[in-house]
């Protein structure tokens, strides 16, 4: 069984889910921490969803936990959503997290990817852990400052796209995603992402569109879709969830323009940060260069794995 300090593993009821929602709003949490989002992940990937909480009655600190059953009775605890959602971890009114206090059973493992808080008061002593990277646009800055901070090539491409007559349209319902899906599906097939289906993303749109927590942007050239973005988030953080451009259309700056339009929309709606959502310089160098050209504000997030000896033996280390 997963243990951490005096925390408990619970399946949140309606009142506990409401407490978690209020804590997310108050203490800088993200949509990746929300019960509704994690239930979609649970359904799609066949996990068993719990929350690790400090107090079952009055929750102050929590983390989503997806339990995955493996071979020969092995079990893995993922303290974040799965798939193309890179991080979550602890949120709420936390005292500093000490991941060394996580413990697991004889044939169990725990994997943690903490949220990349720009002012991280949760993950202390991070030098003893591994880390990942993301980059964020601080939407509290002026539009002029955000634009000027981009690489000159990105600014040129934005101007190029505008001159070429590319226009960007925002959709809050599934209509926009239906336009985007053939472009995104072509990218997924190229990358071998067979588990990320239309139905998977539609669940997010069905759940969050009426709450204005998800929207699609489509870039059009002569009324033909050439690029798209799926943005998900709350007032604290909006995340670049999915993005793709039509392989058969020449680049005219549509990729840069669509992110610039996202930045302006999010800033206008009062969102604090636009998260470009995970960087991998070694495996995805072109995407790394593209994202860091939009914002060089790189933020680390804490990663930690705890494997029991029995789990290592079953999985051959």
C-alpha positions as CSV (number, residue, x, y, z in Angstrom):
1,X,0.0,0.0,0.0
2,X,1.2,3.5,-0.8
3,X,2.0,5.5,2.3
4,X,3.0,9.1,2.8
5,X,3.3,10.7,6.3
6,X,-0.2,10.4,7.9
7,X,-2.0,10.8,4.6
8,X,-4.9,8.5,3.5
9,X,-5.9,7.1,0.1
10,X,-9.5,7.9,-0.7
11,X,-12.0,7.7,-3.5
12,X,-13.3,11.3,-3.2
13,X,-17.0,11.7,-2.7
14,X,-19.0,14.8,-3.8
15,X,-18.0,16.9,-0.8
16,X,-14.3,15.9,-1.0
17,X,-14.3,16.6,-4.7
18,X,-15.7,20.1,-4.0
19,X,-13.0,20.7,-1.4
20,X,-10.3,19.7,-3.9
21,X,-11.8,22.1,-6.5
22,X,-11.7,25.0,-4.0
23,X,-8.1,24.2,-3.1
24,X,-7.1,24.2,-6.7
25,X,-8.6,27.6,-7.2
26,X,-7.2,29.1,-4.0
27,X,-3.7,27.6,-4.0
28,X,-2.4,27.7,-7.5
29,X,-3.6,24.2,-8.6
30,X,-4.1,23.2,-12.2
31,X,-6.8,21.4,-14.2
32,X,-4.5,18.4,-14.2
33,X,-5.3,18.0,-10.4
34,X,-9.1,18.0,-10.9
35,X,-11.2,15.0,-10.1
36,X,-13.2,15.3,-13.3
37,X,-10.1,15.2,-15.5
38,X,-8.6,12.3,-13.7
39,X,-11.8,10.3,-14.0
40,X,-11.5,10.7,-17.8
41,X,-8.0,9.4,-17.6
42,X,-9.1,6.5,-15.3
43,X,-11.8,5.5,-17.7
44,X,-9.6,5.7,-20.8
45,X,-6.5,3.9,-19.4
46,X,-8.2,1.5,-17.1
47,X,-6.6,2.7,-13.9
48,X,-8.1,2.8,-10.4
49,X,-8.3,6.5,-9.3
50,X,-7.6,7.6,-5.7
51,X,-6.5,10.8,-4.0
52,X,-3.8,11.0,-1.4
53,X,-5.1,13.5,1.2
54,X,-3.8,14.8,4.5
55,X,-7.3,14.8,6.2
56,X,-10.4,13.0,5.0
57,X,-12.8,15.6,6.6
58,X,-11.0,18.9,6.0
59,X,-8.6,18.4,3.1
60,X,-5.7,20.8,2.9
61,X,-3.2,18.9,0.8
62,X,-3.8,16.3,-1.9
63,X,-2.4,14.5,-5.0
64,X,-4.2,12.4,-7.6
65,X,-3.1,8.7,-7.7
66,X,-3.7,6.3,-10.5
67,X,-3.2,2.7,-9.5
68,X,-2.1,0.3,-12.2
69,X,-2.1,-3.4,-11.7
70,X,0.7,-5.3,-13.3
71,X,1.8,-8.9,-13.7
72,X,2.2,-11.3,-10.8
73,X,0.4,-9.1,-8.4
74,X,2.7,-6.1,-9.0
75,X,1.1,-2.6,-8.6
76,X,2.3,0.9,-9.6
77,X,1.1,4.2,-8.2
78,X,1.2,7.1,-10.6
79,X,0.9,10.4,-8.7
80,X,-0.1,12.2,-11.8
81,X,-2.4,11.6,-14.8
82,X,-1.2,9.3,-17.6
83,X,-0.8,9.6,-21.3
84,X,-0.1,13.1,-22.7
85,X,-0.7,14.8,-19.4
86,X,2.9,15.2,-18.0
87,X,2.5,16.2,-14.4
88,X,0.3,16.9,-11.3
89,X,1.6,15.7,-8.0
90,X,0.7,17.5,-4.7
91,X,-1.4,20.7,-4.6
92,X,-3.3,22.6,-2.0
93,X,-2.1,24.4,1.2
94,X,0.9,22.1,1.5
95,X,3.8,22.0,3.9
96,X,6.9,21.2,1.9
97,X,6.8,17.8,0.3
98,X,9.4,15.2,1.3
99,X,9.2,12.5,-1.3
100,X,11.6,10.3,0.6
101,X,8.7,9.6,2.9
102,X,6.8,7.9,0.2
103,X,6.7,4.1,0.8
104,X,5.3,1.2,-1.1
105,X,4.5,-2.5,-0.5
106,X,6.7,-5.5,-1.4
107,X,5.7,-5.7,-5.1
108,X,4.9,-2.1,-5.6
109,X,6.2,1.0,-7.2
110,X,5.4,4.8,-7.0
111,X,6.1,7.3,-9.7
112,X,5.8,11.0,-9.1
113,X,5.8,14.0,-11.5
114,X,5.1,17.2,-9.6
115,X,3.6,20.3,-11.0
116,X,6.0,23.0,-12.3
117,X,4.9,25.8,-10.0
118,X,6.7,29.0,-11.0
119,X,7.1,30.0,-7.4
120,X,7.4,26.5,-5.9
121,X,6.7,26.4,-2.2
122,X,5.8,22.7,-2.3
123,X,8.8,20.8,-3.7
124,X,11.8,21.6,-1.4
125,X,15.2,20.1,-1.5
126,X,14.7,19.3,-5.2
127,X,18.5,18.7,-5.6
128,X,18.0,15.2,-4.4
129,X,15.5,14.4,-7.1
130,X,15.5,14.2,-10.9
131,X,13.6,16.8,-12.8
132,X,11.8,17.6,-16.0
133,X,11.4,20.9,-17.8
134,X,8.6,22.9,-19.2
135,X,8.3,26.6,-20.2
136,X,5.6,29.1,-19.5
137,X,4.5,32.5,-20.7
138,X,3.8,34.9,-17.8
139,X,0.6,36.5,-18.9
140,X,0.9,39.2,-16.3
141,X,3.4,40.9,-18.6
142,X,2.3,43.3,-21.3
143,X,1.6,42.0,-24.9
144,X,4.5,44.1,-26.1
145,X,6.9,42.6,-23.6
146,X,5.7,39.0,-24.4
147,X,6.1,39.6,-28.1
148,X,9.5,41.2,-27.8
149,X,10.8,38.3,-25.6
150,X,10.1,35.8,-28.4
151,X,13.0,34.9,-30.7
152,X,13.2,37.2,-33.7
153,X,12.4,34.3,-36.1
154,X,9.1,33.7,-34.2
155,X,8.1,37.3,-34.5
156,X,8.9,37.4,-38.2
157,X,6.8,34.3,-38.8
158,X,3.9,35.8,-37.0
159,X,4.1,38.8,-39.2
160,X,4.5,36.5,-42.2
161,X,1.4,34.6,-41.4
162,X,-0.7,37.7,-40.9
163,X,0.6,39.1,-44.3
164,X,-0.3,35.7,-45.9
165,X,-3.9,36.2,-44.8
166,X,-4.0,33.4,-42.2
167,X,-6.8,33.9,-39.7
168,X,-7.4,32.1,-36.4
169,X,-10.8,31.2,-35.0
170,X,-11.7,30.0,-31.5
171,X,-14.2,27.3,-30.7
172,X,-15.5,26.2,-27.3
173,X,-17.5,23.2,-28.6
174,X,-16.7,20.0,-30.4
175,X,-17.2,21.7,-33.8
176,X,-13.7,23.1,-33.7
177,X,-12.2,19.9,-32.6
178,X,-13.9,18.1,-35.5
179,X,-12.1,20.5,-37.9
180,X,-8.8,19.9,-36.0
181,X,-9.0,16.1,-35.6
182,X,-7.9,15.1,-39.2
183,X,-4.8,17.2,-38.8
184,X,-4.0,15.9,-35.3
185,X,-4.8,12.3,-36.3
186,X,-2.3,12.4,-39.1
187,X,0.4,13.5,-36.6
188,X,-0.6,10.8,-34.2
189,X,-0.4,8.1,-36.9
190,X,3.0,9.4,-37.9
191,X,4.2,9.2,-34.2
192,X,2.4,5.9,-33.5
193,X,0.1,7.3,-30.9
194,X,-2.7,4.7,-31.3
195,X,-4.2,5.1,-27.8
196,X,-5.0,8.8,-28.2
197,X,-8.4,8.6,-30.0
198,X,-11.0,11.1,-31.1
199,X,-13.3,9.7,-28.3
200,X,-10.6,10.3,-25.7
201,X,-10.3,14.1,-26.5
202,X,-14.0,14.5,-27.0
203,X,-14.5,13.5,-23.3
204,X,-12.4,16.4,-22.2
205,X,-14.4,18.8,-24.5
206,X,-17.7,17.4,-23.2
207,X,-16.6,17.8,-19.6
208,X,-14.8,21.2,-19.7
209,X,-16.2,23.2,-22.6
210,X,-19.3,24.6,-20.8
211,X,-16.9,25.6,-18.0
212,X,-14.8,27.5,-20.5
213,X,-11.8,25.4,-19.5
214,X,-11.0,24.0,-22.9
215,X,-11.1,25.4,-26.4
216,X,-9.8,24.7,-29.9
217,X,-8.0,27.2,-32.1
218,X,-7.9,26.7,-35.9
219,X,-5.7,28.6,-38.3
220,X,-7.3,29.0,-41.7
221,X,-5.7,30.0,-45.1
222,X,-8.4,30.7,-47.7
223,X,-11.0,29.0,-45.5
224,X,-8.9,25.8,-45.4
225,X,-7.7,24.6,-41.9
226,X,-3.9,24.5,-41.8
227,X,-3.1,24.3,-38.1
228,X,-4.8,23.7,-34.8
229,X,-4.4,23.9,-31.0
230,X,-6.3,22.3,-28.2
231,X,-5.9,24.4,-25.0
232,X,-7.1,23.2,-21.5
233,X,-6.7,24.9,-18.2
234,X,-8.1,27.2,-15.5
235,X,-7.4,30.7,-14.4
236,X,-4.1,29.7,-12.9
237,X,-2.6,27.8,-15.8
238,X,-3.7,27.1,-19.4
239,X,-1.9,24.3,-21.1
240,X,-0.9,23.7,-24.7
241,X,-2.6,20.3,-24.7
242,X,-2.3,19.3,-28.4
243,X,-1.1,21.0,-31.5
244,X,-0.5,20.1,-35.2
245,X,-0.2,21.5,-38.6
246,X,-1.2,20.1,-42.0
247,X,1.8,18.3,-43.4
248,X,0.6,19.1,-47.0
249,X,0.6,22.9,-46.5
250,X,3.7,24.9,-46.7
251,X,4.8,26.7,-43.5
252,X,3.9,30.4,-43.5
253,X,4.1,31.1,-39.8
254,X,0.8,29.5,-38.9
255,X,2.3,27.6,-36.0
256,X,3.7,30.8,-34.4
257,X,0.6,32.8,-35.2
258,X,-1.8,30.4,-33.6
259,X,0.2,30.4,-30.3
260,X,0.4,34.2,-30.4
261,X,-3.4,34.3,-30.7
262,X,-3.7,31.8,-27.8
263,X,-1.5,34.1,-25.7
264,X,-3.7,37.1,-26.4
265,X,-6.9,35.2,-25.8
266,X,-5.7,33.8,-22.5
267,X,-4.3,37.1,-21.3
268,X,-7.6,38.9,-22.1
269,X,-9.5,36.2,-20.1
270,X,-7.3,36.7,-17.0
271,X,-5.2,33.5,-17.0
272,X,-1.9,33.9,-15.2
273,X,0.3,31.5,-17.2
274,X,0.4,29.8,-20.5
275,X,2.2,26.5,-20.1
276,X,3.7,25.1,-23.3
277,X,3.5,21.8,-21.5
278,X,6.7,19.8,-21.2
279,X,10.1,20.0,-22.9
280,X,12.4,17.2,-24.1
281,X,15.5,18.6,-25.6
282,X,17.1,15.2,-26.3
283,X,14.2,13.3,-27.8
284,X,12.2,16.1,-29.4
285,X,14.8,18.8,-30.2
286,X,12.7,20.5,-33.0
287,X,9.7,20.9,-30.7
288,X,12.1,22.1,-27.9
289,X,13.5,24.8,-30.2
290,X,10.0,25.8,-31.3
291,X,8.6,26.1,-27.8
292,X,11.6,27.9,-26.3
293,X,11.5,30.3,-29.2
294,X,8.1,31.4,-27.9
295,X,9.2,31.6,-24.3
296,X,12.6,31.0,-22.7
297,X,11.0,31.0,-19.2
298,X,12.1,27.4,-18.4
299,X,10.7,25.9,-15.2
300,X,11.7,22.6,-13.6
301,X,9.3,20.0,-12.2
302,X,10.2,17.3,-9.7
303,X,10.3,13.6,-10.7
304,X,10.8,10.7,-8.4
305,X,10.4,7.0,-8.5
306,X,10.3,4.5,-5.6
307,X,10.6,0.8,-6.6
308,X,10.4,-2.0,-4.1
309,X,12.8,-4.9,-4.4
310,X,10.0,-7.2,-5.3
311,X,8.8,-4.9,-8.0
312,X,12.3,-4.7,-9.5
313,X,12.6,-8.5,-9.5
314,X,9.2,-9.0,-11.2
315,X,10.0,-6.4,-13.8
316,X,13.7,-7.6,-14.2
317,X,15.0,-4.3,-12.9
